[in-house]
Structures are given as C-alpha cells and as structure tokens.
Amino acid sequence: MKRSVILSLIVAFGFFMGTLLGQSGTPQSAAQDTGAAASAPASPAAASTPVANPAASKPPRVRFVPVLVSATDASGNPATGLTKEQFSILDTMQPVQPIQVFKGSDIPLHLAVVLLVAPGSFSQQQAAAIDLVQKVVRPKIDEAFVVTARGKKPWPSDRLDWKQDPAELVKTIEGLDRNAGLADAFTFDVETSETELIASRSTVQTYATGGPSVFDAVYSMMNSDPRPARRVIVIFREAWPHSQGFGQQVNTVVENKLTQVIGMAQELHIATFVIGLEDPRFNGITDNNLGKNYIPLHMSGGSGGAAYDTALEKAKLRAYEGGKTNVQRMAAETGGAAFWSVKKNYSDAVTSIANFLAGQYIVTFTPSDVATPVHTLKVSAGAGTKMLGQTTFFYGEPK
C-alpha cells in the first residue's frame, strides 16, 4: 500500500499545532495519543455525580497512558523478551505498576528519515539512510517516508509519501536532490566580516524564525495515520544551528523552539534518534586562524586581530557545545538518543539505532494523581539494561 499526503496541508496543520503548543508551554495529554497504543485504549473518565458538598474529593483519573521505550543489553544488543514484571516506572518520583507490555515486533513501525542539506556529508547520509531502512523496515508491515531539511532550493514535490517497500525507499533516497529541502526550525549562525586594511571586524548573530518547518511536516505526517504504531524519527543534525547563541533574546527564541519541538514529539509519542554531524571547525583541536595575518587594532599593549579571533573562537566553541547539548536534549527527552559519529557512512550510529528499534516496547500504566499536570517519567528494567523513553508527559488536572 502506498499513501500520499499533500505537503502544504500537513505543514499548515503542523504549524498550527506547534503554535498552540508554544503558547501553552506544555505538551498535550499523553493519554490522547493518536494511535501509539490503541491496542490499550484509554478508559473513559469516571462519570461525575453531583454532591451536596462542593469541597468533596474529586474522583481519581483512571485513564491509561502509553509510553514507547527502547531497550538494549550491556553489549548494546536489543533486549528482546523483557516481561511486565521486569519493568519499573517512576511517575513524578512515585512508583506505579505497568498494566500491559507490548513487544515492538508486534507493532508496525512508522519511521521518518530526515536528511540534512550539507554538501560535505550528504552522500554519506544517503548511504546511512539506505542502510537503516534496509535494516529496520519490514515489507508490508512497517512504513516510512524520507525528506530533507535546510535546502537552498525548495522541496521539489508538493507531497510526502508513506512507503512500505524498502526497495522503493532506497530509490527515493538515491534520487534526493542534495540542494533541496524544507525549511529548518533551527538556524542559528554567526557571521564575521573583516577588512584587513583598517583591521576592523564585525560579528553578527542571526536566527531566522517564523513559518512552517520540516518538524511541522514530519509531525503532521505522523499524525495523519491514526493506526497503532511505534513512531520514530531518525534525523541528521549539525550542532551549530541548534546553538543558544549569545544574549538573552536569541537564547529565549531558541529555547522556546526547542521546547515546542520536544513537546510535540512527546504529545504524539515520537522517539527522536539523531545522527550528529561533527564540525571540525569546533573540535577544539584545529587552529582555524593558522596562517592568517592581521594588522593589530592597537599598536601597543599586545592586543590585535589575532587576540580578537582567539577570544571569538573560544566563544564559538562554547556556543557549539551548547548546540550539541540542545540536540541531545531533543533526542533524550523524546525517548531517543544522539550519536555523534565519525565513521564512514555513520555505520556505528545506524547499528545502534537499529538495535534500539529492535528492542522497543509499548508500556501502559495509570499515572499517579499528583497535583500537577506535568509528570516526570522514568522507565527502567533492571541492572544491565539501557532504557530510553520520554522524560515528561502531560496528564491534565483531575476532573
């Protein structure tokens, strides 16, 4: 089966949902999942009965919440065969009992693969994406789509397609235009212009905002299919565009966008796995000013162009590390992980992601009635098992 969705409609829908989330500041109720655990549907809320005393205790919430988790053993292999008795759940630091545990192998995988328009690494991204879909997409069971982000040219089609045939997905990946893609949500950059004749420099930070992004398109595609599924994004990312920048204004914009992206993924129970593309300009080893000559800004006192650039490089390195932290947050808080790979075609990252997907489960439980709508969450399965799962869900107030 092959299904298509009109890109303009899903992007508009995703942008609208993202705007609402950004205004609320918290993800929507995890119990309102559009299908990730339809095999364990939410129970209806208990009917309220008028009482004479308005201060009487409200009935407890009895809805179920599903959570998608990924498990590997101490060697990094899929931890398949875990039982309900092995799972431990902490909801806002309070233990709760799992109700049901569903093996990921029994549930279709809905996978989004998002490549990044980066000429120096694009062919390796393509090879890694092909390797991934061949490893994890089961014909006629799972489905996936492929899209690129941050293109100099617009995405060439007005549609995104779900496909269930790995061979067809491979052809799509091979045919991608390395210069075309949807707009990105994270675009921080610093540009420094210099004039050697008068030894002057001007550094300007930029961050483009507004309009729908590749994340809106991906989330809308995921939301377009309400069937029970494990929803996963595998996305290639560079750290620098995710940096929090210099100064409160850019810090606030970047944090709000990051919170919005994470919140939407948590609402839809989408785990995000990142293949990080390292930038050698910010590895802390390479001297990016080697061989440059500068006219000193001050003829005495030892200060000049080289000192300016040394200080700026240190500041950039700190900002770069902040970008990596933000990328890792986007993965960890949605139940995935980030892998900063330097191997050819990122083979180690692909293998690790495939192992986590093979060790997936959906666990359902009834949350504790703590007096807060935002619940922290930790799921574990004993010593020697590495467990990934979203770190927060929104449950709403008791009725």
Secondary structure, DSSP 8 states (H G I E B T S, - for coil): --EEEEHHHHHHHHHHHHHHHHHH-S--BGGG-SSTTTTS-----------S-TTS--------EEEEEEEE-TTS-B-TT--GGG-EEEETTEEE-EEEEEEGGGS-EEEEEEEE--TTTHHHHHHHHHHHHHHH--TTT-EEEEEEES-SB--S-SEEEEB--HHHHHHHHHT--TTB-B--S---EEEEEEETTTTEEEEEEE----S--HHHHHHHHHHT--SS-EEEEEEEEESGGG---SSHHHHHHHHHHHHHHHHHHHHTTEEEEEEEE--GGGSSSS-TTTT-----SSSSSS-SHHHHHHHHHHHHHHHHHHHHHHHHHHHHTBT--EEEE-SGGGHHHHHHHHHHHHTEEEEEE-----S-SEEEEEEE-STT-EEEEBSEEE-----
